[in-house]
Amino acid sequence: MTSTVIPGATALDRHRERNTDRAAIAEIQARIAEAGVQYLYYQAVSVTGRVVGKVVPAGHLVRNAERG
Protein backbone atom coordinates (compact mmCIF):
# COMPACT_ATOMS: atom_id res chain seq x y z
CA MET A 1 0.00 0.00 0.00
CA THR A 2 1.25 3.46 -0.81
CA SER A 3 0.25 6.25 1.51
CA THR A 4 -0.20 9.86 0.53
CA VAL A 5 0.61 12.34 3.27
CA ILE A 6 -2.12 14.95 3.34
CA PRO A 7 -1.15 18.25 4.99
CA GLY A 8 -3.28 18.74 8.09
CA ALA A 9 -4.46 15.11 8.13
CA THR A 10 -5.55 13.91 11.53
CA ALA A 11 -4.83 10.51 13.04
CA LEU A 12 -8.43 9.58 12.15
CA ASP A 13 -7.84 10.59 8.53
CA ARG A 14 -4.72 8.42 8.35
CA HIS A 15 -6.59 5.50 9.98
CA ARG A 16 -9.41 5.77 7.43
CA GLU A 17 -6.90 5.81 4.59
CA ARG A 18 -5.28 2.60 5.86
CA ASN A 19 -8.71 0.98 6.32
CA THR A 20 -9.64 1.64 2.71
CA ASP A 21 -6.59 0.04 1.10
CA ARG A 22 -8.22 -1.41 -2.03
CA ALA A 23 -6.00 -4.49 -2.21
CA ALA A 24 -6.70 -5.41 1.42
CA ILE A 25 -10.44 -4.87 1.02
CA ALA A 26 -10.50 -6.97 -2.18
CA GLU A 27 -8.72 -9.79 -0.36
CA ILE A 28 -11.15 -9.67 2.55
CA GLN A 29 -14.14 -9.57 0.17
CA ALA A 30 -12.82 -12.63 -1.65
CA ARG A 31 -12.36 -14.53 1.62
CA ILE A 32 -15.88 -13.58 2.75
CA ALA A 33 -17.39 -14.72 -0.57
CA GLU A 34 -15.36 -17.96 -0.56
CA ALA A 35 -16.55 -18.80 2.95
CA GLY A 36 -20.17 -17.94 2.11
CA VAL A 37 -20.39 -15.35 4.88
CA GLN A 38 -23.63 -13.37 4.75
CA TYR A 39 -23.33 -11.14 7.82
CA LEU A 40 -20.45 -9.47 9.64
CA TYR A 41 -20.43 -8.97 13.41
CA TYR A 42 -18.55 -5.96 14.70
CA GLN A 43 -17.72 -5.72 18.38
CA ALA A 44 -16.15 -2.86 20.35
CA VAL A 45 -15.77 -1.66 23.89
CA SER A 46 -17.40 1.66 24.77
CA VAL A 47 -15.71 4.40 26.77
CA THR A 48 -17.54 3.12 29.86
CA GLY A 49 -16.29 -0.43 29.33
CA ARG A 50 -19.50 -1.86 27.93
CA VAL A 51 -19.13 -4.36 25.08
CA VAL A 52 -21.33 -3.40 22.15
CA GLY A 53 -21.87 -5.16 18.86
CA LYS A 54 -23.53 -4.68 15.51
CA VAL A 55 -24.46 -7.13 12.75
CA VAL A 56 -24.44 -5.91 9.15
CA PRO A 57 -24.76 -7.58 5.74
CA ALA A 58 -21.38 -8.67 4.35
CA GLY A 59 -22.02 -6.53 1.28
CA HIS A 60 -21.53 -3.44 3.44
CA LEU A 61 -17.84 -4.17 4.08
CA VAL A 62 -16.49 -1.34 1.91
CA ARG A 63 -18.96 1.18 3.31
CA ASN A 64 -18.09 0.17 6.87
CA ALA A 65 -14.35 0.42 6.16
CA GLU A 66 -14.77 3.88 4.68
CA ARG A 67 -17.25 5.34 7.16
CA GLY A 68 -16.76 3.27 10.26
All heavy atoms as TSV, in Angstrom:
chain	resi	resn	atom	element	x	y	z
A	1	MET	N	N	0.844	-1.174	0.000
A	1	MET	CA	C	0.000	0.000	0.000
A	1	MET	C	C	0.886	1.232	0.000
A	1	MET	O	O	1.830	1.340	0.751
A	1	MET	CB	C	-0.882	-0.015	1.247
A	1	MET	CG	C	-1.698	1.249	1.414
A	1	MET	SD	S	-2.720	1.227	2.885
A	1	MET	CE	C	-1.662	2.090	4.010
A	2	THR	N	N	0.549	2.190	-0.840
A	2	THR	CA	C	1.248	3.460	-0.806
A	2	THR	C	C	0.368	4.457	-0.088
A	2	THR	O	O	-0.844	4.464	-0.257
A	2	THR	CB	C	1.561	3.965	-2.227
A	2	THR	OG1	O	0.340	4.078	-2.941
A	2	THR	CG2	C	2.521	3.042	-2.943
A	3	SER	N	N	0.986	5.287	0.723
A	3	SER	CA	C	0.246	6.253	1.508
A	3	SER	C	C	0.603	7.648	1.049
A	3	SER	O	O	1.761	7.968	0.825
A	3	SER	CB	C	0.568	6.077	2.994
A	3	SER	OG	O	-0.149	7.022	3.752
A	4	THR	N	N	-0.403	8.480	0.893
A	4	THR	CA	C	-0.198	9.859	0.528
A	4	THR	C	C	-0.348	10.700	1.782
A	4	THR	O	O	-1.364	10.623	2.463
A	4	THR	CB	C	-1.254	10.306	-0.510
A	4	THR	OG1	O	-1.211	9.416	-1.616
A	4	THR	CG2	C	-1.002	11.715	-0.967
A	5	VAL	N	N	0.671	11.479	2.097
A	5	VAL	CA	C	0.608	12.338	3.265
A	5	VAL	C	C	-0.183	13.582	2.888
A	5	VAL	O	O	0.180	14.307	1.967
A	5	VAL	CB	C	2.013	12.724	3.764
A	5	VAL	CG1	C	1.928	13.671	4.935
A	5	VAL	CG2	C	2.793	11.479	4.121
A	6	ILE	N	N	-1.258	13.799	3.595
A	6	ILE	CA	C	-2.118	14.947	3.340
A	6	ILE	C	C	-1.818	15.999	4.404
A	6	ILE	O	O	-1.927	15.710	5.594
A	6	ILE	CB	C	-3.608	14.546	3.391
A	6	ILE	CG1	C	-3.886	13.446	2.372
A	6	ILE	CG2	C	-4.497	15.748	3.147
A	6	ILE	CD1	C	-5.231	12.781	2.534
A	7	PRO	N	N	-1.421	17.213	3.993
A	7	PRO	CA	C	-1.152	18.253	4.992
A	7	PRO	C	C	-2.381	18.485	5.875
A	7	PRO	O	O	-3.501	18.577	5.371
A	7	PRO	CB	C	-0.849	19.493	4.144
A	7	PRO	CG	C	-0.435	18.958	2.818
A	7	PRO	CD	C	-1.211	17.684	2.643
A	8	GLY	N	N	-2.175	18.510	7.164
A	8	GLY	CA	C	-3.276	18.740	8.095
A	8	GLY	C	C	-4.105	17.505	8.403
A	8	GLY	O	O	-5.119	17.590	9.082
A	9	ALA	N	N	-3.701	16.338	7.886
A	9	ALA	CA	C	-4.461	15.111	8.125
A	9	ALA	C	C	-4.373	14.734	9.601
A	9	ALA	O	O	-3.322	14.820	10.219
A	9	ALA	CB	C	-3.928	13.975	7.269
A	10	THR	N	N	-5.495	14.341	10.139
A	10	THR	CA	C	-5.548	13.908	11.534
A	10	THR	C	C	-5.226	12.425	11.621
A	10	THR	O	O	-5.171	11.725	10.607
A	10	THR	CB	C	-6.942	14.149	12.120
A	10	THR	OG1	O	-7.881	13.304	11.431
A	10	THR	CG2	C	-7.376	15.606	11.996
A	11	ALA	N	N	-5.050	11.947	12.831
A	11	ALA	CA	C	-4.831	10.513	13.044
A	11	ALA	C	C	-6.022	9.725	12.505
A	11	ALA	O	O	-5.849	8.647	11.923
A	11	ALA	CB	C	-4.617	10.224	14.525
A	12	LEU	N	N	-7.234	10.257	12.664
A	12	LEU	CA	C	-8.425	9.580	12.152
A	12	LEU	C	C	-8.386	9.514	10.628
A	12	LEU	O	O	-8.723	8.482	10.042
A	12	LEU	CB	C	-9.696	10.277	12.635
A	12	LEU	CG	C	-11.017	9.670	12.164
A	12	LEU	CD1	C	-11.147	8.215	12.596
A	12	LEU	CD2	C	-12.187	10.489	12.687
A	13	ASP	N	N	-7.959	10.600	9.992
A	13	ASP	CA	C	-7.844	10.593	8.526
A	13	ASP	C	C	-6.870	9.518	8.061
A	13	ASP	O	O	-7.144	8.785	7.109
A	13	ASP	CB	C	-7.356	11.952	8.016
A	13	ASP	CG	C	-8.358	13.066	8.231
A	13	ASP	OD1	O	-9.571	12.794	8.240
A	13	ASP	OD2	O	-7.905	14.225	8.395
A	14	ARG	N	N	-5.724	9.423	8.720
A	14	ARG	CA	C	-4.718	8.417	8.351
A	14	ARG	C	C	-5.248	7.000	8.595
A	14	ARG	O	O	-5.012	6.091	7.800
A	14	ARG	CB	C	-3.426	8.664	9.115
A	14	ARG	CG	C	-2.712	9.934	8.658
A	14	ARG	CD	C	-1.346	10.110	9.284
A	14	ARG	NE	N	-1.387	10.217	10.733
A	14	ARG	CZ	C	-1.579	11.351	11.415
A	14	ARG	NH1	N	-1.744	12.494	10.758
A	14	ARG	NH2	N	-1.587	11.363	12.730
A	15	HIS	N	N	-5.994	6.807	9.673
A	15	HIS	CA	C	-6.593	5.503	9.980
A	15	HIS	C	C	-7.595	5.117	8.885
A	15	HIS	O	O	-7.589	3.991	8.403
A	15	HIS	CB	C	-7.272	5.562	11.344
A	15	HIS	CG	C	-7.977	4.303	11.718
A	15	HIS	ND1	N	-7.315	3.163	12.114
A	15	HIS	CD2	C	-9.298	3.994	11.748
A	15	HIS	CE1	C	-8.189	2.214	12.382
A	15	HIS	NE2	N	-9.400	2.695	12.158
A	16	ARG	N	N	-8.428	6.049	8.489
A	16	ARG	CA	C	-9.412	5.773	7.431
A	16	ARG	C	C	-8.718	5.420	6.122
A	16	ARG	O	O	-9.165	4.536	5.399
A	16	ARG	CB	C	-10.330	6.975	7.234
A	16	ARG	CG	C	-11.358	7.121	8.305
A	16	ARG	CD	C	-12.277	8.278	8.016
A	16	ARG	NE	N	-13.332	8.346	9.021
A	16	ARG	CZ	C	-13.923	9.456	9.389
A	16	ARG	NH1	N	-13.587	10.599	8.824
A	16	ARG	NH2	N	-14.868	9.437	10.306
A	17	GLU	N	N	-7.631	6.113	5.826
A	17	GLU	CA	C	-6.899	5.813	4.593
A	17	GLU	C	C	-6.355	4.383	4.621
A	17	GLU	O	O	-6.444	3.654	3.644
A	17	GLU	CB	C	-5.756	6.805	4.407
A	17	GLU	CG	C	-5.022	6.599	3.093
A	17	GLU	CD	C	-3.898	7.593	2.891
A	17	GLU	OE1	O	-3.869	8.621	3.564
A	17	GLU	OE2	O	-3.042	7.300	2.035
A	18	ARG	N	N	-5.790	3.966	5.743
A	18	ARG	CA	C	-5.276	2.598	5.857
A	18	ARG	C	C	-6.416	1.578	5.768
A	18	ARG	O	O	-6.240	0.502	5.208
A	18	ARG	CB	C	-4.509	2.423	7.166
A	18	ARG	CG	C	-3.145	3.080	7.152
A	18	ARG	CD	C	-2.311	2.681	8.344
A	18	ARG	NE	N	-2.940	2.979	9.624
A	18	ARG	CZ	C	-2.831	4.143	10.274
A	18	ARG	NH1	N	-2.121	5.119	9.759
A	18	ARG	NH2	N	-3.429	4.320	11.426
A	19	ASN	N	N	-7.574	1.903	6.338
A	19	ASN	CA	C	-8.706	0.975	6.320
A	19	ASN	C	C	-9.291	0.796	4.932
A	19	ASN	O	O	-9.998	-0.176	4.687
A	19	ASN	CB	C	-9.824	1.455	7.246
A	19	ASN	CG	C	-9.636	0.991	8.659
A	19	ASN	OD1	O	-8.693	0.283	8.980
A	19	ASN	ND2	N	-10.542	1.398	9.520
A	20	THR	N	N	-9.048	1.730	4.045
A	20	THR	CA	C	-9.642	1.639	2.715
A	20	THR	C	C	-8.626	1.238	1.648
A	20	THR	O	O	-8.841	1.498	0.476
A	20	THR	CB	C	-10.315	2.976	2.331
A	20	THR	OG1	O	-9.358	4.030	2.437
A	20	THR	CG2	C	-11.499	3.281	3.226
A	21	ASP	N	N	-7.560	0.581	2.052
A	21	ASP	CA	C	-6.591	0.045	1.098
A	21	ASP	C	C	-7.323	-0.940	0.187
A	21	ASP	O	O	-7.835	-1.968	0.649
A	21	ASP	CB	C	-5.449	-0.644	1.848
A	21	ASP	CG	C	-4.458	-1.295	0.914
A	21	ASP	OD1	O	-3.992	-0.595	-0.009
A	21	ASP	OD2	O	-4.158	-2.485	1.107
A	22	ARG	N	N	-7.414	-0.623	-1.084
A	22	ARG	CA	C	-8.223	-1.409	-2.034
A	22	ARG	C	C	-7.774	-2.868	-2.135
A	22	ARG	O	O	-8.604	-3.765	-2.240
A	22	ARG	CB	C	-8.222	-0.756	-3.412
A	22	ARG	CG	C	-8.906	0.588	-3.425
A	22	ARG	CD	C	-10.361	0.436	-3.068
A	22	ARG	NE	N	-10.940	1.749	-2.810
A	22	ARG	CZ	C	-12.074	1.948	-2.182
A	22	ARG	NH1	N	-12.754	0.923	-1.717
A	22	ARG	NH2	N	-12.535	3.151	-1.987
A	23	ALA	N	N	-6.484	-3.112	-2.106
A	23	ALA	CA	C	-5.998	-4.493	-2.212
A	23	ALA	C	C	-6.415	-5.303	-0.988
A	23	ALA	O	O	-6.853	-6.450	-1.110
A	23	ALA	CB	C	-4.480	-4.511	-2.366
A	24	ALA	N	N	-6.316	-4.706	0.192
A	24	ALA	CA	C	-6.703	-5.409	1.420
A	24	ALA	C	C	-8.203	-5.682	1.442
A	24	ALA	O	O	-8.643	-6.781	1.795
A	24	ALA	CB	C	-6.295	-4.600	2.646
A	25	ILE	N	N	-8.991	-4.695	1.037
A	25	ILE	CA	C	-10.445	-4.873	1.017
A	25	ILE	C	C	-10.834	-5.956	0.009
A	25	ILE	O	O	-11.688	-6.795	0.288
A	25	ILE	CB	C	-11.170	-3.549	0.719
A	25	ILE	CG1	C	-11.050	-2.636	1.939
A	25	ILE	CG2	C	-12.633	-3.786	0.366
A	25	ILE	CD1	C	-11.652	-1.264	1.759
A	26	ALA	N	N	-10.205	-5.949	-1.164
A	26	ALA	CA	C	-10.501	-6.968	-2.183
A	26	ALA	C	C	-10.189	-8.364	-1.655
A	26	ALA	O	O	-10.956	-9.309	-1.885
A	26	ALA	CB	C	-9.719	-6.689	-3.455
A	27	GLU	N	N	-9.074	-8.500	-0.936
A	27	GLU	CA	C	-8.715	-9.794	-0.363
A	27	GLU	C	C	-9.742	-10.244	0.678
A	27	GLU	O	O	-10.164	-11.398	0.689
A	27	GLU	CB	C	-7.329	-9.730	0.275
A	27	GLU	CG	C	-6.890	-11.052	0.865
A	27	GLU	CD	C	-5.526	-10.967	1.529
A	27	GLU	OE1	O	-4.751	-10.057	1.220
A	27	GLU	OE2	O	-5.248	-11.844	2.362
A	28	ILE	N	N	-10.153	-9.330	1.523
A	28	ILE	CA	C	-11.154	-9.670	2.548
A	28	ILE	C	C	-12.480	-10.030	1.893
A	28	ILE	O	O	-13.123	-11.006	2.285
A	28	ILE	CB	C	-11.322	-8.502	3.542
A	28	ILE	CG1	C	-10.039	-8.318	4.344
A	28	ILE	CG2	C	-12.505	-8.754	4.474
A	28	ILE	CD1	C	-9.991	-7.028	5.134
A	29	GLN	N	N	-12.891	-9.261	0.880
A	29	GLN	CA	C	-14.143	-9.568	0.175
A	29	GLN	C	C	-14.084	-10.958	-0.458
A	29	GLN	O	O	-15.078	-11.703	-0.415
A	29	GLN	CB	C	-14.420	-8.527	-0.906
A	29	GLN	CG	C	-14.913	-7.218	-0.368
A	29	GLN	CD	C	-15.110	-6.195	-1.475
A	29	GLN	OE1	O	-14.225	-5.985	-2.302
A	29	GLN	NE2	N	-16.259	-5.556	-1.470
A	30	ALA	N	N	-12.957	-11.307	-1.032
A	30	ALA	CA	C	-12.818	-12.628	-1.649
A	30	ALA	C	C	-12.927	-13.729	-0.594
A	30	ALA	O	O	-13.591	-14.747	-0.824
A	30	ALA	CB	C	-11.483	-12.726	-2.387
A	31	ARG	N	N	-12.299	-13.536	0.545
A	31	ARG	CA	C	-12.364	-14.533	1.617
A	31	ARG	C	C	-13.788	-14.669	2.154
A	31	ARG	O	O	-14.249	-15.780	2.444
A	31	ARG	CB	C	-11.407	-14.162	2.742
A	31	ARG	CG	C	-9.950	-14.294	2.318
A	31	ARG	CD	C	-9.000	-13.896	3.395
A	31	ARG	NE	N	-9.063	-14.862	4.494
A	31	ARG	CZ	C	-8.401	-14.736	5.622
A	31	ARG	NH1	N	-7.632	-13.689	5.833
A	31	ARG	NH2	N	-8.505	-15.649	6.557
A	32	ILE	N	N	-14.498	-13.557	2.274
A	32	ILE	CA	C	-15.883	-13.578	2.747
A	32	ILE	C	C	-16.753	-14.344	1.760
A	32	ILE	O	O	-17.553	-15.197	2.147
A	32	ILE	CB	C	-16.404	-12.134	2.951
A	32	ILE	CG1	C	-15.772	-11.530	4.209
A	32	ILE	CG2	C	-17.921	-12.091	3.029
A	32	ILE	CD1	C	-16.044	-10.049	4.389
A	33	ALA	N	N	-16.596	-14.043	0.460
A	33	ALA	CA	C	-17.388	-14.721	-0.571
A	33	ALA	C	C	-17.070	-16.214	-0.610
A	33	ALA	O	O	-17.983	-17.046	-0.699
A	33	ALA	CB	C	-17.129	-14.079	-1.929
A	34	GLU	N	N	-15.785	-16.550	-0.528
A	34	GLU	CA	C	-15.356	-17.957	-0.560
A	34	GLU	C	C	-15.941	-18.751	0.602
A	34	GLU	O	O	-16.320	-19.906	0.450
A	34	GLU	CB	C	-13.835	-18.016	-0.518
A	34	GLU	CG	C	-13.263	-19.412	-0.604
A	34	GLU	CD	C	-11.745	-19.369	-0.538
A	34	GLU	OE1	O	-11.144	-18.611	-1.308
A	34	GLU	OE2	O	-11.173	-20.100	0.294
A	35	ALA	N	N	-16.033	-18.122	1.752
A	35	ALA	CA	C	-16.552	-18.800	2.946
A	35	ALA	C	C	-18.074	-18.771	3.014
A	35	ALA	O	O	-18.662	-19.413	3.878
A	35	ALA	CB	C	-15.964	-18.157	4.201
A	36	GLY	N	N	-18.713	-18.018	2.116
A	36	GLY	CA	C	-20.166	-17.944	2.114
A	36	GLY	C	C	-20.742	-17.116	3.264
A	36	GLY	O	O	-21.891	-17.291	3.652
A	37	VAL	N	N	-19.945	-16.195	3.771
A	37	VAL	CA	C	-20.388	-15.353	4.884
A	37	VAL	C	C	-21.447	-14.377	4.386
A	37	VAL	O	O	-21.283	-13.734	3.359
A	37	VAL	CB	C	-19.195	-14.579	5.491
A	37	VAL	CG1	C	-19.657	-13.567	6.524
A	37	VAL	CG2	C	-18.200	-15.552	6.096
A	38	GLN	N	N	-22.551	-14.275	5.125
A	38	GLN	CA	C	-23.635	-13.372	4.745
A	38	GLN	C	C	-23.692	-12.132	5.631
A	38	GLN	O	O	-24.148	-11.078	5.194
A	38	GLN	CB	C	-24.970	-14.097	4.799
A	38	GLN	CG	C	-25.080	-15.204	3.782
A	38	GLN	CD	C	-26.421	-15.913	3.856
A	38	GLN	OE1	O	-27.252	-15.629	4.708
A	38	GLN	NE2	N	-26.639	-16.845	2.955
A	39	TYR	N	N	-23.268	-12.252	6.878
A	39	TYR	CA	C	-23.328	-11.137	7.817
A	39	TYR	C	C	-22.002	-10.996	8.551
A	39	TYR	O	O	-21.317	-11.978	8.817
A	39	TYR	CB	C	-24.444	-11.358	8.851
A	39	TYR	CG	C	-25.809	-11.363	8.225
A	39	TYR	CD1	C	-26.409	-12.560	7.852
A	39	TYR	CD2	C	-26.491	-10.178	7.981
A	39	TYR	CE1	C	-27.659	-12.571	7.261
A	39	TYR	CE2	C	-27.741	-10.180	7.383
A	39	TYR	CZ	C	-28.320	-11.381	7.026
A	39	TYR	OH	O	-29.551	-11.394	6.436
A	40	LEU	N	N	-21.657	-9.757	8.871
A	40	LEU	CA	C	-20.450	-9.466	9.639
A	40	LEU	C	C	-20.873	-8.973	11.019
A	40	LEU	O	O	-21.830	-8.213	11.148
A	40	LEU	CB	C	-19.623	-8.381	8.956
A	40	LEU	CG	C	-19.198	-8.673	7.529
A	40	LEU	CD1	C	-18.537	-7.446	6.917
A	40	LEU	CD2	C	-18.268	-9.867	7.487
A	41	TYR	N	N	-20.147	-9.391	12.043
A	41	TYR	CA	C	-20.428	-8.968	13.407
A	41	TYR	C	C	-19.273	-8.117	13.889
A	41	TYR	O	O	-18.138	-8.580	13.949
A	41	TYR	CB	C	-20.607	-10.190	14.320
A	41	TYR	CG	C	-20.901	-9.847	15.756
A	41	TYR	CD1	C	-22.147	-9.360	16.117
A	41	TYR	CD2	C	-19.933	-10.018	16.735
A	41	TYR	CE1	C	-22.426	-9.047	17.438
A	41	TYR	CE2	C	-20.209	-9.704	18.053
A	41	TYR	CZ	C	-21.461	-9.221	18.402
A	41	TYR	OH	O	-21.730	-8.911	19.708
A	42	TYR	N	N	-19.563	-6.877	14.185
A	42	TYR	CA	C	-18.553	-5.959	14.702
A	42	TYR	C	C	-18.745	-5.838	16.205
A	42	TYR	O	O	-19.871	-5.736	16.686
A	42	TYR	CB	C	-18.706	-4.567	14.075
A	42	TYR	CG	C	-18.436	-4.549	12.587
A	42	TYR	CD1	C	-19.478	-4.590	11.666
A	42	TYR	CD2	C	-17.135	-4.489	12.105
A	42	TYR	CE1	C	-19.233	-4.564	10.307
A	42	TYR	CE2	C	-16.881	-4.467	10.741
A	42	TYR	CZ	C	-17.939	-4.500	9.856
A	42	TYR	OH	O	-17.676	-4.487	8.510
A	43	GLN	N	N	-17.655	-5.823	16.932
A	43	GLN	CA	C	-17.715	-5.722	18.382
A	43	GLN	C	C	-16.673	-4.711	18.840
A	43	GLN	O	O	-15.555	-4.668	18.324
A	43	GLN	CB	C	-17.425	-7.082	19.008
A	43	GLN	CG	C	-17.617	-7.138	20.491
A	43	GLN	CD	C	-17.438	-8.563	21.019
A	43	GLN	OE1	O	-17.051	-9.471	20.295
A	43	GLN	NE2	N	-17.719	-8.742	22.280
A	44	ALA	N	N	-17.062	-3.877	19.802
A	44	ALA	CA	C	-16.146	-2.862	20.346
A	44	ALA	C	C	-16.479	-2.648	21.815
A	44	ALA	O	O	-17.536	-3.047	22.296
A	44	ALA	CB	C	-16.299	-1.561	19.579
A	45	VAL	N	N	-15.563	-2.008	22.489
A	45	VAL	CA	C	-15.774	-1.661	23.890
A	45	VAL	C	C	-16.009	-0.156	23.967
A	45	VAL	O	O	-15.233	0.625	23.414
A	45	VAL	CB	C	-14.553	-2.056	24.753
A	45	VAL	CG1	C	-14.767	-1.654	26.197
A	45	VAL	CG2	C	-14.287	-3.548	24.630
A	46	SER	N	N	-17.089	0.244	24.637
A	46	SER	CA	C	-17.404	1.663	24.766
A	46	SER	C	C	-16.454	2.330	25.763
A	46	SER	O	O	-15.693	1.660	26.464
A	46	SER	CB	C	-18.855	1.846	25.212
A	46	SER	OG	O	-18.979	1.467	26.573
A	47	VAL	N	N	-16.544	3.632	25.849
A	47	VAL	CA	C	-15.713	4.395	26.774
A	47	VAL	C	C	-15.977	3.965	28.218
A	47	VAL	O	O	-15.068	3.960	29.048
A	47	VAL	CB	C	-15.980	5.912	26.611
A	47	VAL	CG1	C	-15.251	6.731	27.653
A	47	VAL	CG2	C	-15.598	6.364	25.211
A	48	THR	N	N	-17.192	3.546	28.499
A	48	THR	CA	C	-17.542	3.121	29.858
A	48	THR	C	C	-17.222	1.658	30.132
A	48	THR	O	O	-17.488	1.158	31.213
A	48	THR	CB	C	-19.043	3.371	30.128
A	48	THR	OG1	O	-19.808	2.598	29.188
A	48	THR	CG2	C	-19.395	4.836	29.998
A	49	GLY	N	N	-16.670	0.969	29.136
A	49	GLY	CA	C	-16.287	-0.427	29.332
A	49	GLY	C	C	-17.343	-1.440	28.922
A	49	GLY	O	O	-17.169	-2.636	29.106
A	50	ARG	N	N	-18.432	-0.976	28.365
A	50	ARG	CA	C	-19.502	-1.864	27.934
A	50	ARG	C	C	-19.176	-2.432	26.543
A	50	ARG	O	O	-18.777	-1.705	25.641
A	50	ARG	CB	C	-20.805	-1.066	27.870
A	50	ARG	CG	C	-21.988	-1.868	27.482
A	50	ARG	CD	C	-23.261	-1.024	27.620
A	50	ARG	NE	N	-24.332	-1.683	26.938
A	50	ARG	CZ	C	-25.120	-1.102	26.045
A	50	ARG	NH1	N	-24.988	0.173	25.784
A	50	ARG	NH2	N	-26.049	-1.793	25.451
A	51	VAL	N	N	-19.353	-3.727	26.378
A	51	VAL	CA	C	-19.130	-4.361	25.081
A	51	VAL	C	C	-20.387	-4.180	24.238
A	51	VAL	O	O	-21.482	-4.502	24.686
A	51	VAL	CB	C	-18.796	-5.862	25.236
A	51	VAL	CG1	C	-18.626	-6.515	23.871
A	51	VAL	CG2	C	-17.539	-6.038	26.079
A	52	VAL	N	N	-20.204	-3.613	23.062
A	52	VAL	CA	C	-21.327	-3.397	22.154
A	52	VAL	C	C	-21.019	-4.075	20.828
A	52	VAL	O	O	-19.859	-4.239	20.454
A	52	VAL	CB	C	-21.608	-1.890	21.938
A	52	VAL	CG1	C	-22.100	-1.243	23.207
A	52	VAL	CG2	C	-20.385	-1.167	21.434
A	53	GLY	N	N	-22.055	-4.479	20.130
A	53	GLY	CA	C	-21.866	-5.160	18.860
A	53	GLY	C	C	-22.901	-4.738	17.846
A	53	GLY	O	O	-23.931	-4.150	18.185
A	54	LYS	N	N	-22.617	-5.010	16.593
A	54	LYS	CA	C	-23.533	-4.683	15.511
A	54	LYS	C	C	-23.371	-5.727	14.419
A	54	LYS	O	O	-22.250	-6.108	14.080
A	54	LYS	CB	C	-23.224	-3.291	14.971
A	54	LYS	CG	C	-24.173	-2.836	13.892
A	54	LYS	CD	C	-23.932	-1.393	13.550
A	54	LYS	CE	C	-25.011	-0.950	12.558
A	54	LYS	NZ	N	-24.965	0.474	12.318
A	55	VAL	N	N	-24.468	-6.166	13.852
A	55	VAL	CA	C	-24.464	-7.132	12.749
A	55	VAL	C	C	-24.902	-6.392	11.487
A	55	VAL	O	O	-25.901	-5.682	11.499
A	55	VAL	CB	C	-25.423	-8.307	13.042
A	55	VAL	CG1	C	-25.495	-9.249	11.851
A	55	VAL	CG2	C	-24.992	-9.049	14.287
A	56	VAL	N	N	-24.125	-6.555	10.417
A	56	VAL	CA	C	-24.441	-5.906	9.145
A	56	VAL	C	C	-24.270	-6.910	8.007
A	56	VAL	O	O	-23.503	-7.864	8.132
A	56	VAL	CB	C	-23.544	-4.672	8.889
A	56	VAL	CG1	C	-23.765	-3.598	9.921
A	56	VAL	CG2	C	-22.095	-5.053	8.831
A	57	PRO	N	N	-24.960	-6.703	6.893
A	57	PRO	CA	C	-24.758	-7.579	5.738
A	57	PRO	C	C	-23.316	-7.496	5.251
A	57	PRO	O	O	-22.701	-6.432	5.253
A	57	PRO	CB	C	-25.717	-7.011	4.683
A	57	PRO	CG	C	-26.754	-6.260	5.466
A	57	PRO	CD	C	-26.029	-5.713	6.660
A	58	ALA	N	N	-22.766	-8.609	4.811
A	58	ALA	CA	C	-21.379	-8.670	4.351
A	58	ALA	C	C	-21.129	-7.729	3.180
A	58	ALA	O	O	-20.025	-7.229	3.009
A	58	ALA	CB	C	-21.011	-10.104	3.975
A	59	GLY	N	N	-22.151	-7.448	2.410
A	59	GLY	CA	C	-22.023	-6.535	1.278
A	59	GLY	C	C	-21.701	-5.106	1.683
A	59	GLY	O	O	-21.352	-4.278	0.838
A	60	HIS	N	N	-21.806	-4.792	2.952
A	60	HIS	CA	C	-21.534	-3.435	3.441
A	60	HIS	C	C	-20.084	-3.256	3.889
A	60	HIS	O	O	-19.755	-2.237	4.495
A	60	HIS	CB	C	-22.468	-3.101	4.610
A	60	HIS	CG	C	-23.892	-2.932	4.198
A	60	HIS	ND1	N	-24.828	-2.323	4.998
A	60	HIS	CD2	C	-24.548	-3.280	3.074
A	60	HIS	CE1	C	-25.992	-2.322	4.389
A	60	HIS	NE2	N	-25.845	-2.899	3.203
A	61	LEU	N	N	-19.235	-4.217	3.619
A	61	LEU	CA	C	-17.844	-4.170	4.083
A	61	LEU	C	C	-17.136	-2.877	3.662
A	61	LEU	O	O	-16.536	-2.200	4.500
A	61	LEU	CB	C	-17.049	-5.373	3.570
A	61	LEU	CG	C	-15.560	-5.346	3.900
A	61	LEU	CD1	C	-15.338	-5.512	5.391
A	61	LEU	CD2	C	-14.826	-6.404	3.112
A	62	VAL	N	N	-17.205	-2.528	2.394
A	62	VAL	CA	C	-16.493	-1.341	1.914
A	62	VAL	C	C	-17.050	-0.091	2.579
A	62	VAL	O	O	-16.288	0.757	3.057
A	62	VAL	CB	C	-16.585	-1.226	0.377
A	62	VAL	CG1	C	-15.975	0.080	-0.117
A	62	VAL	CG2	C	-15.912	-2.401	-0.286
A	63	ARG	N	N	-18.340	0.014	2.652
A	63	ARG	CA	C	-18.963	1.181	3.314
A	63	ARG	C	C	-18.516	1.281	4.766
A	63	ARG	O	O	-18.186	2.362	5.249
A	63	ARG	CB	C	-20.483	1.052	3.233
A	63	ARG	CG	C	-21.207	2.175	3.921
A	63	ARG	CD	C	-22.720	2.030	3.712
A	63	ARG	NE	N	-23.396	3.083	4.427
A	63	ARG	CZ	C	-24.178	2.881	5.472
A	63	ARG	NH1	N	-24.398	1.659	5.906
A	63	ARG	NH2	N	-24.762	3.880	6.078
A	64	ASN	N	N	-18.499	0.157	5.463
A	64	ASN	CA	C	-18.086	0.169	6.868
A	64	ASN	C	C	-16.620	0.546	7.001
A	64	ASN	O	O	-16.249	1.250	7.940
A	64	ASN	CB	C	-18.358	-1.175	7.523
A	64	ASN	CG	C	-19.837	-1.449	7.654
A	64	ASN	OD1	O	-20.644	-0.541	7.728
A	64	ASN	ND2	N	-20.197	-2.709	7.669
A	65	ALA	N	N	-15.775	0.085	6.106
A	65	ALA	CA	C	-14.351	0.418	6.156
A	65	ALA	C	C	-14.135	1.910	5.897
A	65	ALA	O	O	-13.289	2.540	6.531
A	65	ALA	CB	C	-13.579	-0.404	5.136
A	66	GLU	N	N	-14.928	2.477	5.010
A	66	GLU	CA	C	-14.772	3.883	4.676
A	66	GLU	C	C	-15.384	4.812	5.720
A	66	GLU	O	O	-14.819	5.852	6.029
A	66	GLU	CB	C	-15.418	4.190	3.325
A	66	GLU	CG	C	-14.704	3.533	2.166
A	66	GLU	CD	C	-15.428	3.698	0.841
A	66	GLU	OE1	O	-16.603	4.109	0.827
A	66	GLU	OE2	O	-14.797	3.396	-0.176
A	67	ARG	N	N	-16.526	4.431	6.261
A	67	ARG	CA	C	-17.252	5.336	7.163
A	67	ARG	C	C	-17.242	4.928	8.626
A	67	ARG	O	O	-17.673	5.683	9.477
A	67	ARG	CB	C	-18.701	5.431	6.698
A	67	ARG	CG	C	-18.827	5.987	5.310
A	67	ARG	CD	C	-20.261	6.129	4.930
A	67	ARG	NE	N	-20.377	6.503	3.538
A	67	ARG	CZ	C	-21.501	6.565	2.889
A	67	ARG	NH1	N	-22.625	6.280	3.507
A	67	ARG	NH2	N	-21.523	6.911	1.626
A	68	GLY	N	N	-16.786	3.729	8.871
A	68	GLY	CA	C	-16.761	3.271	10.259
A	68	GLY	C	C	-18.061	2.668	10.709
A	68	GLY	O	O	-18.992	2.518	9.976
